């Protein structure tokens, strides 16, 4: 079987917004960064870190008891990272 050589994309300057996965139309302005928005992001991060710390502790306890709850803990970690609230 002959494989065609696919050229690598080395630059994005000639690609349009759709090719880059951006919505078509006017560019979206990023949200304004305010002290309040930064504080909110910091709180979200702190909550996420607390959740992850609890999950790691839970995993350590389970491992010490000879259990292997990796899938459950992986799912909880993934959920905590994707949905920090």
mmCIF file of the N, C-alpha and C atoms, coordinates in Angstrom:
data_MODEL
# 
_entry.id   MODEL 
# 
loop_
_atom_site.group_PDB 
_atom_site.id 
_atom_site.type_symbol 
_atom_site.label_atom_id 
_atom_site.label_alt_id 
_atom_site.label_comp_id 
_atom_site.label_asym_id 
_atom_site.label_entity_id 
_atom_site.label_seq_id 
_atom_site.pdbx_PDB_ins_code 
_atom_site.Cartn_x 
_atom_site.Cartn_y 
_atom_site.Cartn_z 
_atom_site.occupancy 
_atom_site.B_iso_or_equiv 
_atom_site.pdbx_formal_charge 
_atom_site.auth_seq_id 
_atom_site.auth_comp_id 
_atom_site.auth_asym_id 
_atom_site.auth_atom_id 
_atom_site.pdbx_PDB_model_num 
ATOM 1   N N  . UNK A 1 1  ? 0.845   -1.172 0.000  1.00 0.00 ? 1  UNK A N  1 
ATOM 2   C CA . UNK A 1 1  ? 0.000   0.000  0.000  1.00 0.00 ? 1  UNK A CA 1 
ATOM 3   C C  . UNK A 1 1  ? 0.892   1.238  0.000  1.00 0.00 ? 1  UNK A C  1 
ATOM 4   N N  . UNK A 1 2  ? 0.594   2.160  -0.877 1.00 0.00 ? 2  UNK A N  1 
ATOM 5   C CA . UNK A 1 2  ? 1.366   3.396  -0.977 1.00 0.00 ? 2  UNK A CA 1 
ATOM 6   C C  . UNK A 1 2  ? 0.678   4.469  -0.143 1.00 0.00 ? 2  UNK A C  1 
ATOM 7   N N  . UNK A 1 3  ? 1.461   5.065  0.738  1.00 0.00 ? 3  UNK A N  1 
ATOM 8   C CA . UNK A 1 3  ? 0.917   6.126  1.594  1.00 0.00 ? 3  UNK A CA 1 
ATOM 9   C C  . UNK A 1 3  ? 1.265   7.466  0.971  1.00 0.00 ? 3  UNK A C  1 
ATOM 10  N N  . UNK A 1 4  ? 0.285   8.330  0.864  1.00 0.00 ? 4  UNK A N  1 
ATOM 11  C CA . UNK A 1 4  ? 0.551   9.671  0.368  1.00 0.00 ? 4  UNK A CA 1 
ATOM 12  C C  . UNK A 1 4  ? 1.185   10.480 1.479  1.00 0.00 ? 4  UNK A C  1 
ATOM 13  N N  . UNK A 1 5  ? 2.104   11.310 1.087  1.00 0.00 ? 5  UNK A N  1 
ATOM 14  C CA . UNK A 1 5  ? 2.734   12.171 2.073  1.00 0.00 ? 5  UNK A CA 1 
ATOM 15  C C  . UNK A 1 5  ? 1.853   13.403 2.239  1.00 0.00 ? 5  UNK A C  1 
ATOM 16  N N  . UNK A 1 6  ? 1.430   13.656 3.479  1.00 0.00 ? 6  UNK A N  1 
ATOM 17  C CA . UNK A 1 6  ? 0.585   14.806 3.768  1.00 0.00 ? 6  UNK A CA 1 
ATOM 18  C C  . UNK A 1 6  ? 1.479   15.937 4.248  1.00 0.00 ? 6  UNK A C  1 
ATOM 19  N N  . UNK A 1 7  ? 1.383   17.099 3.592  1.00 0.00 ? 7  UNK A N  1 
ATOM 20  C CA . UNK A 1 7  ? 2.249   18.199 4.017  1.00 0.00 ? 7  UNK A CA 1 
ATOM 21  C C  . UNK A 1 7  ? 1.882   18.675 5.420  1.00 0.00 ? 7  UNK A C  1 
ATOM 22  N N  . UNK A 1 8  ? 2.892   18.928 6.206  1.00 0.00 ? 8  UNK A N  1 
ATOM 23  C CA . UNK A 1 8  ? 2.671   19.414 7.570  1.00 0.00 ? 8  UNK A CA 1 
ATOM 24  C C  . UNK A 1 8  ? 2.347   20.899 7.541  1.00 0.00 ? 8  UNK A C  1 
ATOM 25  N N  . UNK A 1 9  ? 1.474   21.306 8.440  1.00 0.00 ? 9  UNK A N  1 
ATOM 26  C CA . UNK A 1 9  ? 1.171   22.734 8.563  1.00 0.00 ? 9  UNK A CA 1 
ATOM 27  C C  . UNK A 1 9  ? 2.235   23.331 9.470  1.00 0.00 ? 9  UNK A C  1 
ATOM 28  N N  . UNK A 1 10 ? 3.014   24.225 8.912  1.00 0.00 ? 10 UNK A N  1 
ATOM 29  C CA . UNK A 1 10 ? 4.089   24.821 9.701  1.00 0.00 ? 10 UNK A CA 1 
ATOM 30  C C  . UNK A 1 10 ? 3.764   26.236 10.125 1.00 0.00 ? 10 UNK A C  1 
ATOM 31  N N  . UNK A 1 11 ? 2.684   26.783 9.589  1.00 0.00 ? 11 UNK A N  1 
ATOM 32  C CA . UNK A 1 11 ? 2.298   28.141 9.936  1.00 0.00 ? 11 UNK A CA 1 
ATOM 33  C C  . UNK A 1 11 ? 0.786   28.249 9.828  1.00 0.00 ? 11 UNK A C  1 
ATOM 34  N N  . UNK A 1 12 ? 0.207   29.106 10.655 1.00 0.00 ? 12 UNK A N  1 
ATOM 35  C CA . UNK A 1 12 ? -1.240  29.296 10.598 1.00 0.00 ? 12 UNK A CA 1 
ATOM 36  C C  . UNK A 1 12 ? -1.613  30.588 9.899  1.00 0.00 ? 12 UNK A C  1 
ATOM 37  N N  . UNK A 1 13 ? -0.630  31.302 9.367  1.00 0.00 ? 13 UNK A N  1 
ATOM 38  C CA . UNK A 1 13 ? -0.938  32.624 8.813  1.00 0.00 ? 13 UNK A CA 1 
ATOM 39  C C  . UNK A 1 13 ? -1.820  32.584 7.571  1.00 0.00 ? 13 UNK A C  1 
ATOM 40  N N  . UNK A 1 14 ? -1.836  31.482 6.826  1.00 0.00 ? 14 UNK A N  1 
ATOM 41  C CA . UNK A 1 14 ? -2.659  31.411 5.625  1.00 0.00 ? 14 UNK A CA 1 
ATOM 42  C C  . UNK A 1 14 ? -3.981  30.669 5.846  1.00 0.00 ? 14 UNK A C  1 
ATOM 43  N N  . UNK A 1 15 ? -4.258  30.275 7.071  1.00 0.00 ? 15 UNK A N  1 
ATOM 44  C CA . UNK A 1 15 ? -5.493  29.559 7.358  1.00 0.00 ? 15 UNK A CA 1 
ATOM 45  C C  . UNK A 1 15 ? -6.565  30.545 7.795  1.00 0.00 ? 15 UNK A C  1 
ATOM 46  N N  . UNK A 1 16 ? -7.810  30.293 7.370  1.00 0.00 ? 16 UNK A N  1 
ATOM 47  C CA . UNK A 1 16 ? -8.879  31.185 7.814  1.00 0.00 ? 16 UNK A CA 1 
ATOM 48  C C  . UNK A 1 16 ? -9.398  30.731 9.180  1.00 0.00 ? 16 UNK A C  1 
ATOM 49  N N  . UNK A 1 17 ? -10.307 31.519 9.738  1.00 0.00 ? 17 UNK A N  1 
ATOM 50  C CA . UNK A 1 17 ? -10.800 31.245 11.081 1.00 0.00 ? 17 UNK A CA 1 
ATOM 51  C C  . UNK A 1 17 ? -11.439 29.868 11.211 1.00 0.00 ? 17 UNK A C  1 
ATOM 52  N N  . UNK A 1 18 ? -12.221 29.450 10.201 1.00 0.00 ? 18 UNK A N  1 
ATOM 53  C CA . UNK A 1 18 ? -12.874 28.145 10.284 1.00 0.00 ? 18 UNK A CA 1 
ATOM 54  C C  . UNK A 1 18 ? -11.857 27.018 10.297 1.00 0.00 ? 18 UNK A C  1 
ATOM 55  N N  . UNK A 1 19 ? -10.804 27.142 9.516  1.00 0.00 ? 19 UNK A N  1 
ATOM 56  C CA . UNK A 1 19 ? -9.778  26.108 9.495  1.00 0.00 ? 19 UNK A CA 1 
ATOM 57  C C  . UNK A 1 19 ? -9.056  26.023 10.837 1.00 0.00 ? 19 UNK A C  1 
ATOM 58  N N  . UNK A 1 20 ? -9.038  27.125 11.563 1.00 0.00 ? 20 UNK A N  1 
ATOM 59  C CA . UNK A 1 20 ? -8.400  27.142 12.873 1.00 0.00 ? 20 UNK A CA 1 
ATOM 60  C C  . UNK A 1 20 ? -9.381  26.787 13.989 1.00 0.00 ? 20 UNK A C  1 
ATOM 61  N N  . UNK A 1 21 ? -10.624 26.471 13.618 1.00 0.00 ? 21 UNK A N  1 
ATOM 62  C CA . UNK A 1 21 ? -11.616 26.094 14.602 1.00 0.00 ? 21 UNK A CA 1 
ATOM 63  C C  . UNK A 1 21 ? -12.278 27.270 15.296 1.00 0.00 ? 21 UNK A C  1 
ATOM 64  N N  . UNK A 1 22 ? -12.124 28.451 14.757 1.00 0.00 ? 22 UNK A N  1 
ATOM 65  C CA . UNK A 1 22 ? -12.759 29.631 15.336 1.00 0.00 ? 22 UNK A CA 1 
ATOM 66  C C  . UNK A 1 22 ? -14.108 29.840 14.660 1.00 0.00 ? 22 UNK A C  1 
ATOM 67  N N  . UNK A 1 23 ? -15.052 30.445 15.366 1.00 0.00 ? 23 UNK A N  1 
ATOM 68  C CA . UNK A 1 23 ? -16.337 30.721 14.727 1.00 0.00 ? 23 UNK A CA 1 
ATOM 69  C C  . UNK A 1 23 ? -16.179 31.742 13.611 1.00 0.00 ? 23 UNK A C  1 
ATOM 70  N N  . UNK A 1 24 ? -17.025 31.605 12.607 1.00 0.00 ? 24 UNK A N  1 
ATOM 71  C CA . UNK A 1 24 ? -16.975 32.515 11.471 1.00 0.00 ? 24 UNK A CA 1 
ATOM 72  C C  . UNK A 1 24 ? -17.580 33.854 11.881 1.00 0.00 ? 24 UNK A C  1 
ATOM 73  N N  . UNK A 1 25 ? -17.033 34.922 11.387 1.00 0.00 ? 25 UNK A N  1 
ATOM 74  C CA . UNK A 1 25 ? -17.602 36.240 11.669 1.00 0.00 ? 25 UNK A CA 1 
ATOM 75  C C  . UNK A 1 25 ? -16.634 37.139 12.406 1.00 0.00 ? 25 UNK A C  1 
ATOM 76  N N  . UNK A 1 26 ? -17.221 38.117 13.081 1.00 0.00 ? 26 UNK A N  1 
ATOM 77  C CA . UNK A 1 26 ? -16.406 39.089 13.801 1.00 0.00 ? 26 UNK A CA 1 
ATOM 78  C C  . UNK A 1 26 ? -15.622 38.410 14.918 1.00 0.00 ? 26 UNK A C  1 
ATOM 79  N N  . UNK A 1 27 ? -14.405 38.877 15.127 1.00 0.00 ? 27 UNK A N  1 
ATOM 80  C CA . UNK A 1 27 ? -13.621 38.298 16.222 1.00 0.00 ? 27 UNK A CA 1 
ATOM 81  C C  . UNK A 1 27 ? -14.268 38.631 17.569 1.00 0.00 ? 27 UNK A C  1 
ATOM 82  N N  . UNK A 1 28 ? -14.191 37.698 18.473 1.00 0.00 ? 28 UNK A N  1 
ATOM 83  C CA . UNK A 1 28 ? -14.764 37.882 19.798 1.00 0.00 ? 28 UNK A CA 1 
ATOM 84  C C  . UNK A 1 28 ? -13.711 38.528 20.687 1.00 0.00 ? 28 UNK A C  1 
ATOM 85  N N  . UNK A 1 29 ? -14.105 39.610 21.306 1.00 0.00 ? 29 UNK A N  1 
ATOM 86  C CA . UNK A 1 29 ? -13.183 40.283 22.219 1.00 0.00 ? 29 UNK A CA 1 
ATOM 87  C C  . UNK A 1 29 ? -13.084 39.473 23.509 1.00 0.00 ? 29 UNK A C  1 
ATOM 88  N N  . UNK A 1 30 ? -11.888 39.325 24.034 1.00 0.00 ? 30 UNK A N  1 
ATOM 89  C CA . UNK A 1 30 ? -11.760 38.611 25.304 1.00 0.00 ? 30 UNK A CA 1 
ATOM 90  C C  . UNK A 1 30 ? -12.435 39.409 26.421 1.00 0.00 ? 30 UNK A C  1 
ATOM 91  N N  . UNK A 1 31 ? -12.908 38.723 27.448 1.00 0.00 ? 31 UNK A N  1 
ATOM 92  C CA . UNK A 1 31 ? -13.570 39.449 28.531 1.00 0.00 ? 31 UNK A CA 1 
ATOM 93  C C  . UNK A 1 31 ? -12.589 40.391 29.223 1.00 0.00 ? 31 UNK A C  1 
ATOM 94  N N  . UNK A 1 32 ? -13.137 41.468 29.733 1.00 0.00 ? 32 UNK A N  1 
ATOM 95  C CA . UNK A 1 32 ? -12.304 42.441 30.429 1.00 0.00 ? 32 UNK A CA 1 
ATOM 96  C C  . UNK A 1 32 ? -11.802 41.814 31.728 1.00 0.00 ? 32 UNK A C  1 
ATOM 97  N N  . UNK A 1 33 ? -10.516 41.987 31.983 1.00 0.00 ? 33 UNK A N  1 
ATOM 98  C CA . UNK A 1 33 ? -9.933  41.454 33.207 1.00 0.00 ? 33 UNK A CA 1 
ATOM 99  C C  . UNK A 1 33 ? -10.074 42.507 34.293 1.00 0.00 ? 33 UNK A C  1 
ATOM 100 N N  . UNK A 1 34 ? -10.797 42.126 35.333 1.00 0.00 ? 34 UNK A N  1 
ATOM 101 C CA . UNK A 1 34 ? -10.994 43.036 36.458 1.00 0.00 ? 34 UNK A CA 1 
ATOM 102 C C  . UNK A 1 34 ? -10.496 42.355 37.719 1.00 0.00 ? 34 UNK A C  1 
ATOM 103 N N  . UNK A 1 35 ? -10.379 43.128 38.762 1.00 0.00 ? 35 UNK A N  1 
ATOM 104 C CA . UNK A 1 35 ? -9.956  42.555 40.041 1.00 0.00 ? 35 UNK A CA 1 
ATOM 105 C C  . UNK A 1 35 ? -10.950 41.483 40.487 1.00 0.00 ? 35 UNK A C  1 
ATOM 106 N N  . UNK A 1 36 ? -12.230 41.742 40.244 1.00 0.00 ? 36 UNK A N  1 
ATOM 107 C CA . UNK A 1 36 ? -13.277 40.790 40.619 1.00 0.00 ? 36 UNK A CA 1 
ATOM 108 C C  . UNK A 1 36 ? -13.151 39.482 39.838 1.00 0.00 ? 36 UNK A C  1 
ATOM 109 N N  . UNK A 1 37 ? -12.894 39.573 38.525 1.00 0.00 ? 37 UNK A N  1 
ATOM 110 C CA . UNK A 1 37 ? -12.784 38.356 37.717 1.00 0.00 ? 37 UNK A CA 1 
ATOM 111 C C  . UNK A 1 37 ? -11.543 37.554 38.099 1.00 0.00 ? 37 UNK A C  1 
ATOM 112 N N  . UNK A 1 38 ? -10.458 38.256 38.423 1.00 0.00 ? 38 UNK A N  1 
ATOM 113 C CA . UNK A 1 38 ? -9.235  37.567 38.845 1.00 0.00 ? 38 UNK A CA 1 
ATOM 114 C C  . UNK A 1 38 ? -9.469  36.873 40.185 1.00 0.00 ? 38 UNK A C  1 
ATOM 115 N N  . UNK A 1 39 ? -10.140 37.564 41.104 1.00 0.00 ? 39 UNK A N  1 
ATOM 116 C CA . UNK A 1 39 ? -10.449 36.985 42.412 1.00 0.00 ? 39 UNK A CA 1 
ATOM 117 C C  . UNK A 1 39 ? -11.314 35.739 42.256 1.00 0.00 ? 39 UNK A C  1 
ATOM 118 N N  . UNK A 1 40 ? -12.301 35.801 41.362 1.00 0.00 ? 40 UNK A N  1 
ATOM 119 C CA . UNK A 1 40 ? -13.168 34.653 41.116 1.00 0.00 ? 40 UNK A CA 1 
ATOM 120 C C  . UNK A 1 40 ? -12.370 33.466 40.576 1.00 0.00 ? 40 UNK A C  1 
ATOM 121 N N  . UNK A 1 41 ? -11.477 33.717 39.629 1.00 0.00 ? 41 UNK A N  1 
ATOM 122 C CA . UNK A 1 41 ? -10.652 32.640 39.066 1.00 0.00 ? 41 UNK A CA 1 
ATOM 123 C C  . UNK A 1 41 ? -9.745  32.032 40.128 1.00 0.00 ? 41 UNK A C  1 
ATOM 124 N N  . UNK A 1 42 ? -9.202  32.874 40.998 1.00 0.00 ? 42 UNK A N  1 
ATOM 125 C CA . UNK A 1 42 ? -8.348  32.378 42.083 1.00 0.00 ? 42 UNK A CA 1 
ATOM 126 C C  . UNK A 1 42 ? -9.159  31.478 43.008 1.00 0.00 ? 42 UNK A C  1 
ATOM 127 N N  . UNK A 1 43 ? -10.376 31.899 43.349 1.00 0.00 ? 43 UNK A N  1 
ATOM 128 C CA . UNK A 1 43 ? -11.230 31.084 44.224 1.00 0.00 ? 43 UNK A CA 1 
ATOM 129 C C  . UNK A 1 43 ? -11.573 29.752 43.569 1.00 0.00 ? 43 UNK A C  1 
ATOM 130 N N  . UNK A 1 44 ? -11.887 29.776 42.265 1.00 0.00 ? 44 UNK A N  1 
ATOM 131 C CA . UNK A 1 44 ? -12.187 28.531 41.549 1.00 0.00 ? 44 UNK A CA 1 
ATOM 132 C C  . UNK A 1 44 ? -10.987 27.595 41.594 1.00 0.00 ? 44 UNK A C  1 
ATOM 133 N N  . UNK A 1 45 ? -9.801  28.158 41.388 1.00 0.00 ? 45 UNK A N  1 
ATOM 134 C CA . UNK A 1 45 ? -8.575  27.359 41.407 1.00 0.00 ? 45 UNK A CA 1 
ATOM 135 C C  . UNK A 1 45 ? -8.339  26.773 42.789 1.00 0.00 ? 45 UNK A C  1 
ATOM 136 N N  . UNK A 1 46 ? -8.557  27.580 43.831 1.00 0.00 ? 46 UNK A N  1 
ATOM 137 C CA . UNK A 1 46 ? -8.375  27.094 45.200 1.00 0.00 ? 46 UNK A CA 1 
ATOM 138 C C  . UNK A 1 46 ? -9.340  25.956 45.510 1.00 0.00 ? 46 UNK A C  1 
ATOM 139 N N  . UNK A 1 47 ? -10.590 26.091 45.079 1.00 0.00 ? 47 UNK A N  1 
ATOM 140 C CA . UNK A 1 47 ? -11.581 25.035 45.307 1.00 0.00 ? 47 UNK A CA 1 
ATOM 141 C C  . UNK A 1 47 ? -11.169 23.767 44.567 1.00 0.00 ? 47 UNK A C  1 
ATOM 142 N N  . UNK A 1 48 ? -10.726 23.918 43.326 1.00 0.00 ? 48 UNK A N  1 
ATOM 143 C CA . UNK A 1 48 ? -10.283 22.762 42.544 1.00 0.00 ? 48 UNK A CA 1 
ATOM 144 C C  . UNK A 1 48 ? -9.114  22.072 43.228 1.00 0.00 ? 48 UNK A C  1 
ATOM 145 N N  . UNK A 1 49 ? -8.157  22.855 43.723 1.00 0.00 ? 49 UNK A N  1 
ATOM 146 C CA . UNK A 1 49 ? -7.001  22.274 44.407 1.00 0.00 ? 49 UNK A CA 1 
ATOM 147 C C  . UNK A 1 49 ? -7.418  21.556 45.690 1.00 0.00 ? 49 UNK A C  1 
ATOM 148 N N  . UNK A 1 50 ? -8.376  22.116 46.417 1.00 0.00 ? 50 UNK A N  1 
ATOM 149 C CA . UNK A 1 50 ? -8.878  21.454 47.629 1.00 0.00 ? 50 UNK A CA 1 
ATOM 150 C C  . UNK A 1 50 ? -9.517  20.114 47.276 1.00 0.00 ? 50 UNK A C  1 
ATOM 151 N N  . UNK A 1 51 ? -10.317 20.111 46.222 1.00 0.00 ? 51 UNK A N  1 
ATOM 152 C CA . UNK A 1 51 ? -10.972 18.872 45.790 1.00 0.00 ? 51 UNK A CA 1 
ATOM 153 C C  . UNK A 1 51 ? -9.928  17.838 45.381 1.00 0.00 ? 51 UNK A C  1 
ATOM 154 N N  . UNK A 1 52 ? -8.939  18.264 44.614 1.00 0.00 ? 52 UNK A N  1 
ATOM 155 C CA . UNK A 1 52 ? -7.891  17.339 44.177 1.00 0.00 ? 52 UNK A CA 1 
ATOM 156 C C  . UNK A 1 52 ? -7.102  16.808 45.368 1.00 0.00 ? 52 UNK A C  1 
ATOM 157 N N  . UNK A 1 53 ? -6.826  17.658 46.349 1.00 0.00 ? 53 UNK A N  1 
ATOM 158 C CA . UNK A 1 53 ? -6.107  17.233 47.546 1.00 0.00 ? 53 UNK A CA 1 
ATOM 159 C C  . UNK A 1 53 ? -6.903  16.157 48.289 1.00 0.00 ? 53 UNK A C  1 
ATOM 160 N N  . UNK A 1 54 ? -8.216  16.361 48.415 1.00 0.00 ? 54 UNK A N  1 
ATOM 161 C CA . UNK A 1 54 ? -9.067  15.369 49.082 1.00 0.00 ? 54 UNK A CA 1 
ATOM 162 C C  . UNK A 1 54 ? -9.073  14.053 48.311 1.00 0.00 ? 54 UNK A C  1 
ATOM 163 N N  . UNK A 1 55 ? -9.103  14.144 46.989 1.00 0.00 ? 55 UNK A N  1 
ATOM 164 C CA . UNK A 1 55 ? -9.121  12.926 46.172 1.00 0.00 ? 55 UNK A CA 1 
ATOM 165 C C  . UNK A 1 55 ? -7.804  12.163 46.271 1.00 0.00 ? 55 UNK A C  1 
ATOM 166 N N  . UNK A 1 56 ? -6.700  12.889 46.323 1.00 0.00 ? 56 UNK A N  1 
ATOM 167 C CA . UNK A 1 56 ? -5.395  12.232 46.465 1.00 0.00 ? 56 UNK A CA 1 
ATOM 168 C C  . UNK A 1 56 ? -5.321  11.548 47.829 1.00 0.00 ? 56 UNK A C  1 
ATOM 169 N N  . UNK A 1 57 ? -5.815  12.225 48.859 1.00 0.00 ? 57 UNK A N  1 
ATOM 170 C CA . UNK A 1 57 ? -5.846  11.624 50.194 1.00 0.00 ? 57 UNK A CA 1 
ATOM 171 C C  . UNK A 1 57 ? -6.712  10.369 50.187 1.00 0.00 ? 57 UNK A C  1 
ATOM 172 N N  . UNK A 1 58 ? -7.869  10.455 49.543 1.00 0.00 ? 58 UNK A N  1 
ATOM 173 C CA . UNK A 1 58 ? -8.771  9.303  49.422 1.00 0.00 ? 58 UNK A CA 1 
ATOM 174 C C  . UNK A 1 58 ? -8.073  8.144  48.712 1.00 0.00 ? 58 UNK A C  1 
ATOM 175 N N  . UNK A 1 59 ? -7.340  8.448  47.663 1.00 0.00 ? 59 UNK A N  1 
ATOM 176 C CA . UNK A 1 59 ? -6.612  7.424  46.917 1.00 0.00 ? 59 UNK A CA 1 
ATOM 177 C C  . UNK A 1 59 ? -5.522  6.799  47.779 1.00 0.00 ? 59 UNK A C  1 
ATOM 178 N N  . UNK A 1 60 ? -4.774  7.629  48.520 1.00 0.00 ? 60 UNK A N  1 
ATOM 179 C CA . UNK A 1 60 ? -3.716  7.116  49.393 1.00 0.00 ? 60 UNK A CA 1 
ATOM 180 C C  . UNK A 1 60 ? -4.282  6.177  50.455 1.00 0.00 ? 60 UNK A C  1 
ATOM 181 N N  . UNK A 1 61 ? -5.419  6.549  51.043 1.00 0.00 ? 61 UNK A N  1 
ATOM 182 C CA . UNK A 1 61 ? -6.054  5.708  52.063 1.00 0.00 ? 61 UNK A CA 1 
ATOM 183 C C  . UNK A 1 61 ? -6.493  4.381  51.446 1.00 0.00 ? 61 UNK A C  1 
ATOM 184 N N  . UNK A 1 62 ? -7.115  4.448  50.279 1.00 0.00 ? 62 UNK A N  1 
ATOM 185 C CA . UNK A 1 62 ? -7.578  3.231  49.608 1.00 0.00 ? 62 UNK A CA 1 
ATOM 186 C C  . UNK A 1 62 ? -6.406  2.322  49.245 1.00 0.00 ? 62 UNK A C  1 
ATOM 187 N N  . UNK A 1 63 ? -5.310  2.913  48.761 1.00 0.00 ? 63 UNK A N  1 
ATOM 188 C CA . UNK A 1 63 ? -4.130  2.109  48.415 1.00 0.00 ? 63 UNK A CA 1 
ATOM 189 C C  . UNK A 1 63 ? -3.557  1.448  49.657 1.00 0.00 ? 63 UNK A C  1 
ATOM 190 N N  . UNK A 1 64 ? -3.544  2.179  50.784 1.00 0.00 ? 64 UNK A N  1 
ATOM 191 C CA . UNK A 1 64 ? -3.024  1.627  52.032 1.00 0.00 ? 64 UNK A CA 1 
ATOM 192 C C  . UNK A 1 64 ? -3.884  0.458  52.513 1.00 0.00 ? 64 UNK A C  1 
ATOM 193 N N  . UNK A 1 65 ? -5.163  0.467  52.180 1.00 0.00 ? 65 UNK A N  1 
ATOM 194 C CA . UNK A 1 65 ? -6.074  -0.609 52.572 1.00 0.00 ? 65 UNK A CA 1 
ATOM 195 C C  . UNK A 1 65 ? -6.083  -1.746 51.549 1.00 0.00 ? 65 UNK A C  1 
ATOM 196 N N  . UNK A 1 66 ? -5.249  -1.623 50.527 1.00 0.00 ? 66 UNK A N  1 
ATOM 197 C CA . UNK A 1 66 ? -5.144  -2.679 49.527 1.00 0.00 ? 66 UNK A CA 1 
ATOM 198 C C  . UNK A 1 66 ? -6.164  -2.595 48.411 1.00 0.00 ? 66 UNK A C  1 
ATOM 199 N N  . UNK A 1 67 ? -6.946  -1.533 48.385 1.00 0.00 ? 67 UNK A N  1 
ATOM 200 C CA . UNK A 1 67 ? -7.939  -1.365 47.328 1.00 0.00 ? 67 UNK A CA 1 
ATOM 201 C C  . UNK A 1 67 ? -7.282  -0.744 46.098 1.00 0.00 ? 67 UNK A C  1 
ATOM 202 N N  . UNK A 1 68 ? -7.989  -0.829 44.980 1.00 0.00 ? 68 UNK A N  1 
ATOM 203 C CA . UNK A 1 68 ? -7.493  -0.219 43.746 1.00 0.00 ? 68 UNK A CA 1 
ATOM 204 C C  . UNK A 1 68 ? -8.611  0.607  43.106 1.00 0.00 ? 68 UNK A C  1 
ATOM 205 N N  . UNK A 1 69 ? -8.940  1.751  43.711 1.00 0.00 ? 69 UNK A N  1 
ATOM 206 C CA . UNK A 1 69 ? -10.062 2.560  43.212 1.00 0.00 ? 69 UNK A CA 1 
ATOM 207 C C  . UNK A 1 69 ? -9.654  3.560  42.134 1.00 0.00 ? 69 UNK A C  1 
ATOM 208 N N  . UNK A 1 70 ? -8.678  3.188  41.327 1.00 0.00 ? 70 UNK A N  1 
ATOM 209 C CA . UNK A 1 70 ? -8.122  4.150  40.378 1.00 0.00 ? 70 UNK A CA 1 
ATOM 210 C C  . UNK A 1 70 ? -9.160  4.743  39.439 1.00 0.00 ? 70 UNK A C  1 
ATOM 211 N N  . UNK A 1 71 ? -10.013 3.911  38.880 1.00 0.00 ? 71 UNK A N  1 
ATOM 212 C CA . UNK A 1 71 ? -11.002 4.417  37.917 1.00 0.00 ? 71 UNK A CA 1 
ATOM 213 C C  . UNK A 1 71 ? -11.949 5.422  38.569 1.00 0.00 ? 71 UNK A C  1 
ATOM 214 N N  . UNK A 1 72 ? -12.432 5.095  39.768 1.00 0.00 ? 72 UNK A N  1 
ATOM 215 C CA . UNK A 1 72 ? -13.335 6.022  40.461 1.00 0.00 ? 72 UNK A CA 1 
ATOM 216 C C  . UNK A 1 72 ? -12.643 7.345  40.749 1.00 0.00 ? 72 UNK A C  1 
ATOM 217 N N  . UNK A 1 73 ? -11.411 7.264  41.235 1.00 0.00 ? 73 UNK A N  1 
ATOM 218 C CA . UNK A 1 73 ? -10.686 8.488  41.580 1.00 0.00 ? 73 UNK A CA 1 
ATOM 219 C C  . UNK A 1 73 ? -10.320 9.256  40.315 1.00 0.00 ? 73 UNK A C  1 
ATOM 220 N N  . UNK A 1 74 ? -9.931  8.560  39.252 1.00 0.00 ? 74 UNK A N  1 
ATOM 221 C CA . UNK A 1 74 ? -9.635  9.248  37.992 1.00 0.00 ? 74 UNK A CA 1 
ATOM 222 C C  . UNK A 1 74 ? -10.856 10.002 37.496 1.00 0.00 ? 74 UNK A C  1 
ATOM 223 N N  . UNK A 1 75 ? -12.031 9.372  37.581 1.00 0.00 ? 75 UNK A N  1 
ATOM 224 C CA . UNK A 1 75 ? -13.262 10.036 37.146 1.00 0.00 ? 75 UNK A CA 1 
ATOM 225 C C  . UNK A 1 75 ? -13.536 11.263 38.012 1.00 0.00 ? 75 UNK A C  1 
ATOM 226 N N  . UNK A 1 76 ? -13.373 11.130 39.316 1.00 0.00 ? 76 UNK A N  1 
ATOM 227 C CA . UNK A 1 76 ? -13.603 12.260 40.214 1.00 0.00 ? 76 UNK A CA 1 
ATOM 228 C C  . UNK A 1 76 ? -12.621 13.396 39.929 1.00 0.00 ? 76 UNK A C  1 
ATOM 229 N N  . UNK A 1 77 ? -11.362 13.044 39.679 1.00 0.00 ? 77 UNK A N  1 
ATOM 230 C CA . UNK A 1 77 ? -10.360 14.072 39.368 1.00 0.00 ? 77 UNK A CA 1 
ATOM 231 C C  . UNK A 1 77 ? -10.722 14.763 38.065 1.00 0.00 ? 77 UNK A C  1 
ATOM 232 N N  . UNK A 1 78 ? -11.079 13.994 37.044 1.00 0.00 ? 78 UNK A N  1 
ATOM 233 C CA . UNK A 1 78 ? -11.458 14.576 35.759 1.00 0.00 ? 78 UNK A CA 1 
ATOM 234 C C  . UNK A 1 78 ? -12.655 15.512 35.931 1.00 0.00 ? 78 UNK A C  1 
ATOM 235 N N  . UNK A 1 79 ? -13.656 15.064 36.705 1.00 0.00 ? 79 UNK A N  1 
ATOM 236 C CA . UNK A 1 79 ? -14.833 15.894 36.948 1.00 0.00 ? 79 UNK A CA 1 
ATOM 237 C C  . UNK A 1 79 ? -14.468 17.167 37.696 1.00 0.00 ? 79 UNK A C  1 
ATOM 238 N N  . UNK A 1 80 ? -13.570 17.059 38.675 1.00 0.00 ? 80 UNK A N  1 
ATOM 239 C CA . UNK A 1 80 ? -13.170 18.232 39.464 1.00 0.00 ? 80 UNK A CA 1 
ATOM 240 C C  . UNK A 1 80 ? -12.426 19.241 38.606 1.00 0.00 ? 80 UNK A C  1 
ATOM 241 N N  . UNK A 1 81 ? -11.611 18.748 37.693 1.00 0.00 ? 81 UNK A N  1 
ATOM 242 C CA . UNK A 1 81 ? -10.843 19.658 36.835 1.00 0.00 ? 81 UNK A CA 1 
ATOM 243 C C  . UNK A 1 81 ? -11.746 20.303 35.788 1.00 0.00 ? 81 UNK A C  1 
ATOM 244 N N  . UNK A 1 82 ? -12.642 19.526 35.201 1.00 0.00 ? 82 UNK A N  1 
ATOM 245 C CA . UNK A 1 82 ? -13.505 20.059 34.151 1.00 0.00 ? 82 UNK A CA 1 
ATOM 246 C C  . UNK A 1 82 ? -14.642 20.911 34.692 1.00 0.00 ? 82 UNK A C  1 
ATOM 247 N N  . UNK A 1 83 ? -15.105 20.601 35.899 1.00 0.00 ? 83 UNK A N  1 
ATOM 248 C CA . UNK A 1 83 ? -16.222 21.335 36.508 1.00 0.00 ? 83 UNK A CA 1 
ATOM 249 C C  . UNK A 1 83 ? -15.849 21.742 37.929 1.00 0.00 ? 83 UNK A C  1 
ATOM 250 N N  . UNK A 1 84 ? -15.041 22.772 38.087 1.00 0.00 ? 84 UNK A N  1 
ATOM 251 C CA . UNK A 1 84 ? -14.545 23.124 39.416 1.00 0.00 ? 84 UNK A CA 1 
ATOM 252 C C  . UNK A 1 84 ? -15.612 23.613 40.388 1.00 0.00 ? 84 UNK A C  1 
ATOM 253 N N  . UNK A 1 85 ? -16.790 23.969 39.899 1.00 0.00 ? 85 UNK A N  1 
ATOM 254 C CA . UNK A 1 85 ? -17.823 24.474 40.825 1.00 0.00 ? 85 UNK A CA 1 
ATOM 255 C C  . UNK A 1 85 ? -18.604 23.355 41.428 1.00 0.00 ? 85 UNK A C  1 
# 
